[in-house]
Amino acid sequence: MKINEAAFEQVVILMKKIAGGIDEVKARSINNIYTKIRAKIITTEQIITKCIQLPGVLLQWINEHQRTGSPMTIKKAFIILLEIAKQRKGVEILNSFGFLEFGMAYVKNLKDKKLDRQGQYKEIRDVVEGIIAVIVDFNGVRE
């Protein structure tokens, strides 16, 4: 697939906004990257090869905003990570950021939440557990 350089440059700019900026801009940047991946404007292969810092930036944002962030935006950040995890190199990158431990602690924290009227925490938990399953499967079959 031909790389859409202009769209990819936008992702790099958005990643920088997530790493340091106003909270509302950070959330919009995550939503924008999510939309670009879903619309196939950019691919996870492009992110993995040219923007390997993105998983770390997303994990840091999730960690900092797990109590105050919009559940929908948190879910979208995890879905981006799930898409990255579908690539062998993506799992290696997530392993380098310690996602397995982070994800397991995050799931435990979500299970401890008492109130989930709209099922949002369950949806987030399902995505995180999906990433964990991919990583465990990869780590189990790696040579």
FIKE-372168 format. One line per field, with one value per residue: residue number from 1; x negated, y negated, z negated of N, C-alpha, C in turn. Coordinates in steps of 0.2 Angstrom, whole numbers, plus 5000, padded with zeros to 4 digits. Each point is the difference from the previous one (the first is absolute). Example, Ala and Ser with C-alpha at 12.3 -4.5 7.8 and 13.67 -1.06 7.14 Angstrom:
2
nr	1/2
neast	4934/5002
nnorth	5028/4995
nup	4961/5004
caeast	5004/4996
canorth	4994/4994
caup	5000/4999
ceast	4996/5004
cnorth	4994/4995
cup	5000/4997
***
This chain:
143
nr	1/2/3/4/5/6/7/8/9/10/11/12/13/14/15/16/17/18/19/20/21/22/23/24/25/26/27/28/29/30/31/32/33/34/35/36/37/38/39/40/41/42/43/44/45/46/47/48/49/50/51/52/53/54/55/56/57/58/59/60/61/62/63/64/65/66/67/68/69/70/71/72/73/74/75/76/77/78/79/80/81/82/83/84/85/86/87/88/89/90/91/92/93/94/95/96/97/98/99/100/101/102/103/104/105/106/107/108/109/110/111/112/113/114/115/116/117/118/119/120/121/122/123/124/125/126/127/128/129/130/131/132/133/134/135/136/137/138/139/140/141/142/143
neast	4996/5001/4994/5005/4995/5004/5003/4994/4998/5007/4999/4994/5003/5005/4995/4997/5006/5000/4993/5003/5005/5005/5003/5003/4995/4998/5006/5001/4994/5002/5005/4996/4995/5005/5003/4994/5000/5005/4999/4995/5000/4999/4995/5001/4999/5003/5005/5000/5000/5004/5004/4994/5000/5005/4999/4993/5001/5003/4995/4996/5004/5001/4994/4999/5004/4998/4999/4997/4997/5002/5005/5004/4996/5000/5006/5001/4997/5004/5005/4997/4999/5007/5001/4996/5003/5004/4995/4996/4997/5006/5001/4994/5003/5006/4997/4996/5006/5000/5003/4998/4995/4999/5001/4996/4996/5000/5000/4995/4998/5001/4998/4996/5001/5003/4999/5004/5003/4995/4996/4998/5000/5006/5002/4998/5003/5005/4999/5000/5005/5003/4997/5002/5006/5000/4999/5004/5004/4999/5000/5006/5001/4998/4996
nnorth	5006/4995/4997/4998/4997/4996/5006/5003/4994/5000/5006/4999/4996/5004/5004/4995/4999/5007/5000/4994/4999/4997/5001/4994/4997/5003/5000/4994/5000/5003/4996/4995/5002/5001/4995/4998/5004/4998/4994/5003/4994/5003/5004/5005/5003/4995/5000/5006/4999/4995/5003/5003/4993/5000/5006/4998/4996/5005/5005/4995/4998/5006/5001/4994/5003/5005/4995/4996/5004/4998/5005/4997/4994/5002/5002/4995/4998/5004/4998/4994/5001/5002/4995/4996/5003/4998/4996/5005/4995/4999/5006/5000/4995/5003/5006/4997/4998/5007/5000/5006/4997/4995/5004/5005/4995/4998/5006/5001/4994/5001/5006/4996/4997/4997/4994/5003/4995/4998/5004/4994/5001/5004/4996/4995/5003/5000/4994/4998/5004/4997/4994/5002/5002/4994/4996/5003/5000/4994/4998/5003/4998/4995/5000
nup	5000/5004/4997/4996/5002/5003/5001/5002/5004/5002/5001/5003/5003/5001/5002/5003/5003/5001/5002/5003/4996/5002/4994/5002/5001/4994/4998/5003/4998/4994/5000/5002/4996/4996/5002/5001/4995/4998/5002/4997/4997/4994/5000/4997/5006/5003/4996/5001/5006/4999/4996/4999/5000/5005/4999/4999/5005/5003/4999/5001/5006/5001/4999/5003/5004/4997/4996/5004/5004/5006/4997/5004/4998/4994/5002/5003/4995/4996/5004/5000/4993/5000/5004/4996/4995/5005/5000/5002/5004/5001/5000/5004/5003/5000/5001/5004/5001/4999/5005/5000/4997/5004/5005/4997/4999/5006/5002/4996/5001/5006/4998/4997/5006/4996/5003/5004/4999/5004/4996/4999/4994/5001/5004/4996/4995/5004/5002/4993/4999/5005/4998/4994/5002/5004/4995/4996/5005/5001/4993/5000/5007/4997/5005
caeast	5004/4996/5001/5002/4995/5004/5004/4996/4998/5005/5000/4994/5002/5005/4996/4996/5006/5002/4995/4999/5005/5006/5004/5006/4996/4997/5005/5001/4994/5001/5006/4998/4996/5004/5004/4996/4998/5007/5002/4995/4996/4993/5000/4996/4993/4997/4999/4995/4993/4998/5002/5000/5001/5007/5003/4998/5003/5007/5000/4999/5006/5005/4998/5001/5007/5005/5006/5003/5001/5006/4999/5000/4994/4996/5001/4997/4993/4998/5001/4994/4995/5002/4999/4993/4998/5001/4994/4995/4996/5004/4999/4994/5000/5004/4996/4995/5003/5002/5007/5003/5001/5005/5007/5003/5002/5006/5006/5002/5003/5007/5004/5002/5005/5007/5005/4999/5007/5001/4996/4994/4994/5000/4998/4993/4997/5000/4994/4993/4999/4998/4993/4996/5000/4996/4993/4999/5000/4993/4995/5000/4998/4994/4994
canorth	4994/4994/4996/4993/4996/4995/5002/5002/4995/4998/5005/4998/4993/5002/5003/4995/4997/5004/5000/4994/4995/4999/5007/5001/5001/5007/5004/4999/5003/5008/5001/4999/5006/5006/4999/5001/5007/5004/4998/5003/4995/5002/5007/5001/5001/4993/4998/5005/4998/4993/4996/5006/4997/4999/5005/4997/4993/5001/5003/4995/4996/5005/5000/4993/4998/5006/4998/4994/5000/5003/5007/5001/4999/5005/5006/4999/5000/5007/5003/4999/5004/5007/5000/5001/5006/5006/5001/5003/4995/4997/5004/4999/4993/5000/5003/4995/4995/5003/5000/5005/4999/4994/5002/5004/4996/4996/5004/5001/4994/5000/5005/4997/4994/5002/4997/5000/4999/5001/5006/4997/5003/5006/4999/4999/5007/5005/4998/5001/5007/5002/4999/5004/5007/5000/5000/5007/5005/4998/5001/5008/5003/4997/5005
caup	5000/5001/4994/5001/4996/4997/4995/4995/4996/4995/4994/4996/4996/4995/4994/4996/4996/4995/4996/4996/5003/4996/5000/5005/5006/5000/5001/5007/5004/5000/5004/5007/5002/5000/5006/5005/5000/5001/5007/5004/5003/4998/4998/4994/5002/5000/4993/4997/5003/5001/4994/4994/4993/4999/4995/4994/4999/4998/4993/4995/4999/4997/4992/4997/5001/4999/4996/5003/5007/5003/5002/5007/5003/4997/5004/5006/4999/4999/5006/5004/4998/5002/5007/5000/4998/5005/5004/4996/4998/4995/4993/4997/4997/4994/4995/4998/4995/4995/5001/4997/4993/5000/5002/4995/4994/5002/5000/4992/4998/5003/4997/4993/5000/4998/5003/5007/5002/5007/5002/5003/4997/5002/5007/4999/4997/5005/5005/4997/4999/5007/5001/4995/5003/5006/4998/4997/5005/5004/4996/4999/5006/5003/5000
ceast	4996/5002/5003/4996/5004/5004/4996/4996/5004/5000/4994/5002/5005/4997/4997/5005/5002/4995/4999/5005/5006/5004/5005/4996/4997/5006/5002/4995/5001/5006/4998/4996/5004/5004/4995/4998/5007/5001/4994/4996/4992/5001/4996/4993/4996/4998/4994/4993/4998/5002/5001/5001/5007/5002/4998/5004/5008/5000/4999/5006/5005/4998/5002/5007/5005/5005/5004/5002/5007/4999/5000/4993/4995/5001/4997/4992/4998/5002/4994/4995/5001/4998/4992/4998/5002/4994/4994/4996/5004/5000/4994/4999/5004/4996/4995/5003/5003/5008/5003/5001/5005/5007/5003/5002/5006/5006/5002/5003/5007/5004/5002/5005/5007/5006/4998/5007/5001/4996/4994/4993/4999/4997/4992/4996/4999/4995/4993/4999/4998/4993/4996/5000/4995/4992/4998/4999/4993/4994/4999/4997/4993/4994/4994
cnorth	4994/4996/4993/4996/4994/5002/5003/4995/4997/5004/4998/4993/5002/5004/4995/4996/5004/5000/4994/4995/4999/5007/5001/5001/5007/5004/5000/5003/5007/5002/5000/5006/5006/4999/5001/5007/5004/4998/5003/4994/5001/5007/5001/5002/4994/4998/5004/4998/4993/4996/5005/4997/5000/5005/4997/4994/5002/5003/4995/4996/5004/5000/4994/4999/5005/4998/4994/5000/5003/5007/5001/4999/5005/5006/4999/5000/5008/5003/4999/5005/5007/5001/5001/5007/5006/5001/5002/4995/4995/5003/4999/4993/5000/5003/4995/4995/5003/5001/5006/4999/4994/5002/5004/4996/4995/5004/5002/4994/4999/5005/4997/4995/5003/4998/5000/5000/5001/5005/4997/5004/5007/5000/4999/5006/5005/4999/5001/5008/5003/4999/5004/5007/5001/5001/5006/5005/4999/5003/5008/5003/4997/5005/4997
cup	5000/4994/5002/4996/4997/4993/4994/4996/4995/4994/4996/4996/4995/4994/4996/4995/4994/4994/4995/5003/4995/5001/5005/5007/5001/5001/5007/5005/5000/5004/5007/5003/5000/5006/5006/5001/5002/5008/5005/5004/4998/4998/4993/5002/5000/4993/4997/5003/5000/4993/4994/4993/4998/4995/4993/4998/4998/4993/4995/4999/4997/4992/4997/5000/4998/4995/5002/5007/5002/5001/5007/5003/4997/5004/5007/5000/5000/5007/5005/4998/5002/5008/5001/4998/5005/5004/4995/4997/4995/4993/4997/4998/4994/4994/4998/4995/4994/5000/4996/4992/4999/5001/4995/4993/5002/5000/4993/4998/5003/4997/4993/5000/4999/5005/5008/5004/5008/5003/5003/4997/5003/5007/5000/4998/5006/5005/4997/4999/5007/5002/4996/5004/5006/4998/4996/5006/5004/4996/4999/5006/5002/4999/4997
***
